[in-house]
Amino acid sequence: DGIIDVFAADAPAQADASILNNFKAEPLAPLATPVSLTDEKFGSVKKVYIHTANDHAVSFPFQQTMVKNGRISKEYTLSSSHTPFISMPDKLAAILIKESK
């Protein structure tokens, strides 16, 4: 229940069935396992963040907190749900291509 609203509220209606048919529950262990990051390695990687302003899975305020704490060098915002790769793939791809250069 609620998968479409939480993850893909703005997805095209024809995508709903595919999303529901392919949804798999995520294991909790990776979310609960501590991660150790170093300035030498992870800290040296340029980080870009794409906000998903209409995200029902990770709220916009929480995304802003993550960015503030994550040493992000550049930010973009898409007016999308959690899955812009479904609802606006062209806009997402344009950002990814721009940042890959």
DSSP file (Angstrom, degrees, kcal/mol; ACC not computed):
  #  RESIDUE AA STRUCTURE BP1 BP2  ACC     N-H-->O    O-->H-N    N-H-->O    O-->H-N    TCO  KAPPA ALPHA  PHI   PSI    X-CA   Y-CA   Z-CA
    1    1 A D              0   0    0      0, 0.0     0, 0.0     0, 0.0     0, 0.0   0.000 360.0 360.0 360.0 136.0    0.0    0.0    0.0
    2    2 A G     >  +     0   0    0      1,-0.0     4,-2.8     3,-0.0     5,-0.3   0.479 360.0 129.0  82.3   2.7    1.2    3.5   -0.8
    3    3 A I  H  >>S+     0   0    0      1,-0.2     4,-2.7     2,-0.2     5,-0.6   0.926  76.0  46.0 -58.6 -46.7    4.1    2.5   -3.0
    4    4 A I  H  >5S+     0   0    0      1,-0.2     4,-2.2     2,-0.2    -1,-0.2   0.940 115.0  46.8 -63.3 -47.2    3.1    4.8   -5.8
    5    5 A D  H  >5S+     0   0    0      1,-0.2     4,-0.5     2,-0.2    51,-0.2   0.907 117.6  42.6 -61.9 -41.8    2.4    7.7   -3.6
    6    6 A V  H  <5S+     0   0    0     -4,-2.8    50,-0.8     2,-0.1    51,-0.4   0.915 131.9  17.2 -73.3 -43.4    5.6    7.4   -1.6
    7    7 A F  H  <5S+     0   0    0     -4,-2.7    76,-0.6    -5,-0.3    -3,-0.2   0.743 137.2  17.3-105.0 -26.3    8.0    6.7   -4.5
    8    8 A A  H ><< +     0   0    0     -4,-2.2     3,-1.9    -5,-0.6    -3,-0.2  -0.166  61.7 146.3-146.9  46.6    6.4    7.7   -7.7
    9    9 A A  T 3< S+     0   0    0     -4,-0.5    -4,-0.1     1,-0.3    -1,-0.1   0.775  84.2  41.7 -59.7 -27.3    3.5   10.0   -7.2
   10   10 A D  T 3  S+     0   0    0     -6,-0.1    -1,-0.3    -3,-0.1     3,-0.1   0.257  86.9 122.2-105.1  12.0    4.3   11.9  -10.4
   11   11 A A  S <  S-     0   0    0     -3,-1.9    76,-0.1    -7,-0.2     5,-0.1  -0.397  76.7 -90.9 -70.7 150.3    5.1    8.9  -12.6
   12   12 A P    >>  -     0   0    0      0, 0.0     3,-2.3     0, 0.0     4,-0.7  -0.343  36.8-117.9 -58.6 142.8    3.1    8.4  -15.7
   13   13 A A  H >> S+     0   0    0      1,-0.3     3,-1.1     2,-0.2     4,-0.5   0.826 112.8  62.3 -54.9 -34.8    0.0    6.2  -15.0
   14   14 A Q  H 34 S+     0   0    0      1,-0.2     4,-0.5     2,-0.2    -1,-0.3   0.687  98.9  57.4 -67.7 -15.3    1.3    3.5  -17.4
   15   15 A A  H <> S+     0   0    0     -3,-2.3     4,-2.6     1,-0.2    -1,-0.2   0.704  85.5  81.4 -84.1 -20.6    4.3    3.1  -15.2
   16   16 A D  H <X S+     0   0    0     -3,-1.1     4,-2.8    -4,-0.7     5,-0.2   0.899  90.7  48.2 -53.9 -48.1    2.3    2.3  -12.1
   17   17 A A  H  X S+     0   0    0     -4,-0.5     4,-2.6     1,-0.2    -1,-0.2   0.907 112.7  48.8 -62.6 -41.7    1.7   -1.4  -12.9
   18   18 A S  H  > S+     0   0    0     -4,-0.5     4,-1.5     2,-0.2    -1,-0.2   0.914 111.9  49.1 -64.3 -42.6    5.4   -1.9  -13.7
   19   19 A I  H  X S+     0   0    0     -4,-2.6     4,-0.8     1,-0.2     3,-0.3   0.944 114.5  44.6 -61.4 -48.2    6.4   -0.3  -10.5
   20   20 A L  H >< S+     0   0    0     -4,-2.8     3,-0.5     1,-0.2    -2,-0.2   0.893 113.4  50.2 -64.4 -40.5    4.0   -2.4   -8.4
   21   21 A N  H 3< S+     0   0    0     -4,-2.6    -1,-0.2    -5,-0.2    -2,-0.2   0.755 117.3  39.9 -70.2 -24.2    4.9   -5.6  -10.2
   22   22 A N  H 3< S+     0   0    0     -4,-1.5    -1,-0.2    -3,-0.3    -2,-0.2   0.396  83.8 123.0-107.8   2.3    8.6   -5.1   -9.7
   23   23 A F    <<  -     0   0    0     -4,-0.8     2,-0.4    -3,-0.5    -3,-0.0  -0.444  36.9-175.7 -67.9 134.1    8.7   -3.7   -6.2
   24   24 A K        -     0   0    0     -2,-0.2     2,-0.1     0, 0.0    -2,-0.0  -0.997  30.2-110.9-129.8 136.5   10.8   -5.7   -3.8
   25   25 A A        -     0   0    0     -2,-0.4     0, 0.0     1,-0.1     0, 0.0  -0.394  35.0-124.9 -62.7 139.9   11.1   -5.0   -0.1
   26   26 A E        -     0   0    0     -2,-0.1     2,-0.1     1,-0.1    -1,-0.1  -0.678  22.5-112.6 -87.7 141.5   14.5   -3.7    0.9
   27   27 A P        -     0   0    0      0, 0.0     4,-0.4     0, 0.0    -1,-0.1  -0.450  17.6-143.1 -68.7 147.3   16.5   -5.5    3.6
   28   28 A L  S >> S+     0   0    0      1,-0.2     4,-1.4     2,-0.1     3,-0.7   0.726  84.1  81.2 -84.2 -22.9   16.9   -3.4    6.8
   29   29 A A  H >> S+     0   0    0      1,-0.3     4,-1.1     2,-0.2     3,-0.6   0.890  89.6  51.7 -55.4 -45.6   20.5   -4.6    7.6
   30   30 A P  H 34 S+     0   0    0      0, 0.0    -1,-0.3     0, 0.0     3,-0.2   0.849 110.0  50.7 -61.8 -30.6   22.2   -2.1    5.1
   31   31 A L  H <4 S+     0   0    0     -3,-0.7    -2,-0.2    -4,-0.4    -3,-0.1   0.769 115.2  42.3 -75.2 -24.8   20.3    0.8    6.6
   32   32 A A  H << S+     0   0    0     -4,-1.4    -1,-0.2    -3,-0.6    -3,-0.1   0.477  91.0  99.5-100.3  -4.6   21.2   -0.2   10.2
   33   33 A T  S  < S-     0   0    0     -4,-1.1    -4,-0.0    -5,-0.2     0, 0.0  -0.739  77.1-120.8 -88.1 122.4   24.9   -1.0    9.5
   34   34 A P        -     0   0    0      0, 0.0     2,-0.4     0, 0.0    -2,-0.1  -0.275  23.5-148.4 -60.4 144.7   27.3    1.8   10.4
   35   35 A V        -     0   0    0      2,-0.0     2,-0.6     0, 0.0     0, 0.0  -0.938   0.7-147.5-116.0 138.2   29.4    3.2    7.6
   36   36 A S        -     0   0    0     -2,-0.4     2,-0.4     2,-0.0     0, 0.0  -0.931  19.3-177.2-109.0 118.2   32.9    4.6    8.1
   37   37 A L        -     0   0    0     -2,-0.6     2,-0.3     4,-0.1     3,-0.0  -0.887   8.8-154.4-114.8 144.8   33.9    7.4    5.8
   38   38 A T      > -     0   0    0     -2,-0.4     5,-2.5     1,-0.1     4,-0.4  -0.872  22.7-133.4-117.4 152.0   37.3    9.2    5.6
   39   39 A D  T   5S+     0   0    0     -2,-0.3    -1,-0.1     3,-0.2     5,-0.1   0.852 107.2  60.1 -64.8 -34.8   38.2   12.7    4.4
   40   40 A E  T   5S+     0   0    0      3,-0.2    -1,-0.2     2,-0.1    -3,-0.0   0.889 123.6  13.7 -62.6 -40.9   41.1   11.1    2.5
   41   41 A K  T > 5S+     0   0    0      2,-0.1     3,-1.2     3,-0.1     4,-0.4   0.858 139.1  25.0-101.6 -76.2   38.8    9.0    0.3
   42   42 A F  G > 5S+     0   0    0     -4,-0.4     3,-1.3     1,-0.3    -3,-0.2   0.864 120.6  58.4 -61.3 -36.4   35.1    9.9    0.5
   43   43 A G  G 3 <S+     0   0    0     -5,-2.5    -1,-0.3     1,-0.3    -4,-0.2   0.712 100.3  57.3 -66.9 -20.8   35.9   13.4    1.4
   44   44 A S  G <  S+     0   0    0     -3,-1.2     2,-0.4    -6,-0.3    -1,-0.3   0.508  84.9  99.0 -88.9  -4.5   38.0   14.0   -1.7
   45   45 A V  S <  S-     0   0    0     -3,-1.3     2,-0.2    -4,-0.4    -4,-0.0  -0.708  79.2-120.6 -87.5 128.9   35.1   13.1   -4.1
   46   46 A K        -     0   0    0     -2,-0.4     2,-0.5    26,-0.1    26,-0.1  -0.486  33.0-153.7 -64.8 132.4   33.2   16.0   -5.6
   47   47 A K        -     0   0    0     24,-0.4    26,-2.7    -2,-0.2    27,-1.1  -0.945  16.7-177.0-119.7 131.5   29.6   15.6   -4.6
   48   48 A V  E     -a   74   0A   0     -2,-0.5     2,-0.4    25,-0.2    27,-0.2  -0.963  11.7-155.7-121.3 139.6   26.5   16.9   -6.5
   49   49 A Y  E     -a   75   0A   0     25,-2.3    27,-2.3    -2,-0.4     2,-0.7  -0.961   7.4-157.6-122.4 135.3   23.0   16.6   -5.1
   50   50 A I  E     -a   76   0A   0     -2,-0.4    27,-0.2    25,-0.2     2,-0.1  -0.920  18.6-148.1-109.9 106.6   19.7   16.5   -7.0
   51   51 A H  E     -a   77   0A   0     25,-3.2    27,-2.7    -2,-0.7     2,-0.6  -0.463   3.3-150.4 -70.0 142.6   16.9   17.5   -4.7
   52   52 A T  E >   -a   78   0A   0     25,-0.2     3,-1.6     6,-0.2    27,-0.2  -0.895  12.2-166.4-114.1  97.7   13.5   15.9   -5.4
   53   53 A A  T 3  S+     0   0    0     25,-2.5     7,-0.3    -2,-0.6    26,-0.2   0.710  82.3  43.2 -64.2 -26.0   11.2   18.7   -4.2
   54   54 A N  T 3  S+     0   0    0     26,-2.2     2,-0.3    24,-0.4    -1,-0.3  -0.029  81.2 143.9-109.7  30.3    8.0   16.6   -4.2
   55   55 A D    <   -     0   0    0     -3,-1.6     5,-0.3    26,-0.3   -48,-0.1  -0.549  30.0-175.8 -76.3 126.9    9.5   13.5   -2.6
   56   56 A H  S    S+     0   0    0    -50,-0.8     3,-0.2    -2,-0.3   -49,-0.1   0.451  83.8  53.9 -98.4  -4.4    7.3   11.6   -0.2
   57   57 A A  S    S+     0   0    0    -51,-0.4     2,-0.5     1,-0.3   -50,-0.1   0.847 122.3  20.9 -94.5 -43.1   10.0    9.1    0.7
   58   58 A V  S    S-     0   0    0    -52,-0.2    -1,-0.3    -6,-0.1    -3,-0.2  -0.950  92.5-129.6-127.2 107.8   12.8   11.5    1.7
   59   59 A S     >  -     0   0    0     -2,-0.5     4,-2.4    -3,-0.2     5,-0.2  -0.129  15.2-118.7 -61.4 152.2   11.3   14.9    2.6
   60   60 A F  H  > S+     0   0    0     -5,-0.3     4,-2.3    -7,-0.3     5,-0.2   0.906 114.9  52.9 -58.2 -44.2   12.8   18.1    1.1
   61   61 A P  H  > S+     0   0    0      0, 0.0     4,-1.8     0, 0.0    -1,-0.2   0.900 110.0  48.4 -59.6 -38.0   13.8   19.4    4.5
   62   62 A F  H  > S+     0   0    0      2,-0.2     4,-2.4     1,-0.2    -2,-0.2   0.892 108.7  53.5 -68.8 -37.5   15.6   16.2    5.3
   63   63 A Q  H  X S+     0   0    0     -4,-2.4     4,-2.4     1,-0.2    -1,-0.2   0.915 107.4  52.1 -59.7 -42.2   17.3   16.4    1.9
   64   64 A Q  H  X S+     0   0    0     -4,-2.3     4,-2.4     1,-0.2    -1,-0.2   0.884 108.7  50.5 -62.1 -38.5   18.5   19.9    2.8
   65   65 A T  H  X S+     0   0    0     -4,-1.8     4,-2.0     2,-0.2    -1,-0.2   0.914 109.5  50.5 -64.6 -43.5   19.9   18.6    6.1
   66   66 A M  H  X S+     0   0    0     -4,-2.4     4,-0.7     1,-0.2    -2,-0.2   0.908 111.5  48.4 -61.4 -41.4   21.8   15.9    4.2
   67   67 A V  H ><>S+     0   0    0     -4,-2.4     5,-0.9     1,-0.2     3,-0.9   0.925 109.3  52.4 -64.2 -44.7   23.2   18.4    1.8
   68   68 A K  H 3<5S+     0   0    0     -4,-2.4     3,-0.4     1,-0.3    -1,-0.2   0.872 117.2  38.7 -58.5 -38.3   24.3   20.7    4.6
   69   69 A N  H 3<5S+     0   0    0     -4,-2.0    -1,-0.3     1,-0.2    -2,-0.2   0.464 108.4  65.9 -91.4  -2.6   26.1   17.8    6.4
   70   70 A G  T <<5S-     0   0    0     -3,-0.9    -1,-0.2    -4,-0.7    -2,-0.2   0.325  98.2-119.5-108.7   8.9   27.5   16.3    3.2
   71   71 A R  T   5 -     0   0    0     -3,-0.4   -24,-0.4    -4,-0.4     2,-0.4   0.943  43.4-175.3  52.9  52.4   29.9   18.8    1.8
   72   72 A I      < -     0   0    0     -5,-0.9   -24,-0.2     1,-0.1    -1,-0.2  -0.652  18.4-164.3 -82.7 132.2   28.0   19.1   -1.4
   73   73 A S  S    S+     0   0    0    -26,-2.7     2,-0.3    -2,-0.4   -25,-0.2   0.731  71.9  17.1 -91.0 -23.3   29.6   21.3   -4.0
   74   74 A K  E     -a   48   0A   0    -27,-1.1   -25,-2.3     2,-0.0     2,-0.4  -0.996  65.3-159.8-151.4 143.7   26.7   21.8   -6.3
   75   75 A E  E     -a   49   0A   0     -2,-0.3     2,-0.3   -27,-0.2   -25,-0.2  -0.939   6.4-176.9-127.9 148.2   22.9   21.4   -6.0
   76   76 A Y  E     -a   50   0A   0    -27,-2.3   -25,-3.2    -2,-0.4     2,-0.4  -0.915  13.6-147.9-130.4 159.9   20.0   21.0   -8.4
   77   77 A T  E     -a   51   0A   0     -2,-0.3     2,-0.4   -27,-0.2   -25,-0.2  -0.992   8.9-171.3-134.0 129.2   16.3   20.7   -7.7
   78   78 A L  E     -a   52   0A   0    -27,-2.7   -25,-2.5    -2,-0.4     2,-2.2  -0.949  28.6-130.0-112.9 137.8   13.8   18.8   -9.7
   79   79 A S  S    S+     0   0    0     -2,-0.4     2,-0.3   -27,-0.2   -27,-0.1  -0.487  72.2 113.6 -82.5  69.1   10.0   19.2   -9.0
   80   80 A S        -     0   0    0     -2,-2.2   -26,-2.2     1,-0.2    -2,-0.1  -0.799  68.3-105.8-134.7 172.8    9.7   15.4   -8.9
   81   81 A S        -     0   0    0     -2,-0.3   -26,-0.3     2,-0.1    -1,-0.2   0.028  64.1 -70.6 -79.4-162.9    8.9   12.5   -6.6
   82   82 A H  S    S+     0   0    0    -76,-0.3     3,-0.2   -28,-0.3   -74,-0.2   0.635 127.7  56.4 -67.7 -15.5   11.6   10.1   -5.4
   83   83 A T    >>  +     0   0    0    -76,-0.6     3,-2.1     1,-0.1     4,-2.0  -0.554  51.4 156.3-123.4  67.2   11.9    8.7   -8.9
   84   84 A P  H 3> S+     0   0    0      0, 0.0     4,-2.3     0, 0.0     8,-0.3   0.748  72.8  71.9 -63.9 -20.1   12.8   11.4  -11.4
   85   85 A F  H 34 S+     0   0    0      1,-0.2    -2,-0.1    -3,-0.2    -3,-0.0   0.678 109.4  33.5 -67.4 -15.0   14.3    8.7  -13.6
   86   86 A I  H <4 S+     0   0    0     -3,-2.1    -1,-0.2     2,-0.1   -78,-0.1   0.792 126.3  37.3-101.2 -45.0   10.7    7.6  -14.2
   87   87 A S  H  < S+     0   0    0     -4,-2.0    -2,-0.2     1,-0.2   -79,-0.0   0.801 137.4   8.2 -84.0 -29.4    8.8   10.9  -14.1
   88   88 A M     X  +     0   0    0     -4,-2.3     4,-2.1    -5,-0.2     3,-0.3  -0.356  67.8 158.5-149.1  62.5   11.3   13.2  -15.8
   89   89 A P  H  > S+     0   0    0      0, 0.0     4,-2.9     0, 0.0     5,-0.2   0.827  74.8  56.7 -60.6 -33.6   14.2   11.2  -17.2
   90   90 A D  H  > S+     0   0    0      2,-0.2     4,-2.1     1,-0.2     5,-0.1   0.920 109.3  44.9 -65.3 -42.8   15.2   13.8  -19.8
   91   91 A K  H  > S+     0   0    0     -3,-0.3     4,-1.6     2,-0.2    -1,-0.2   0.911 116.0  46.9 -66.9 -42.5   15.7   16.5  -17.1
   92   92 A L  H  X S+     0   0    0     -4,-2.1     4,-2.4    -8,-0.3    -2,-0.2   0.933 112.2  50.0 -64.1 -46.0   17.6   14.1  -14.8
   93   93 A A  H  X S+     0   0    0     -4,-2.9     4,-2.9     1,-0.2     5,-0.2   0.884 106.0  56.7 -60.9 -39.0   19.7   12.8  -17.7
   94   94 A A  H  X S+     0   0    0     -4,-2.1     4,-2.4     1,-0.2    -1,-0.2   0.911 109.5  45.5 -59.7 -42.4   20.6   16.4  -18.7
   95   95 A I  H  X S+     0   0    0     -4,-1.6     4,-2.6     2,-0.2     5,-0.2   0.938 113.7  48.6 -65.5 -46.8   21.9   17.1  -15.2
   96   96 A L  H  X S+     0   0    0     -4,-2.4     4,-1.3     1,-0.2    -2,-0.2   0.896 113.1  47.5 -62.8 -40.6   23.9   13.8  -15.1
   97   97 A I  H  X S+     0   0    0     -4,-2.9     4,-0.6     2,-0.2     3,-0.3   0.933 111.9  50.3 -65.7 -45.5   25.4   14.5  -18.5
   98   98 A K  H >< S+     0   0    0     -4,-2.4     3,-0.9    -5,-0.2    -2,-0.2   0.921 113.4  45.3 -57.5 -45.5   26.3   18.1  -17.5
   99   99 A E  H 3< S+     0   0    0     -4,-2.6    -1,-0.2     1,-0.2    -2,-0.2   0.692 103.9  63.7 -75.1 -18.7   28.0   16.9  -14.3
  100  100 A S  H 3<        0   0    0     -4,-1.3    -1,-0.2    -3,-0.3    -2,-0.2   0.627 360.0 360.0 -79.9 -11.3   29.9   14.1  -16.0
  101  101 A K    <<        0   0    0     -3,-0.9    -1,-0.2    -4,-0.6    -2,-0.1   0.462 360.0 360.0 -87.0 360.0   31.9   16.5  -18.1
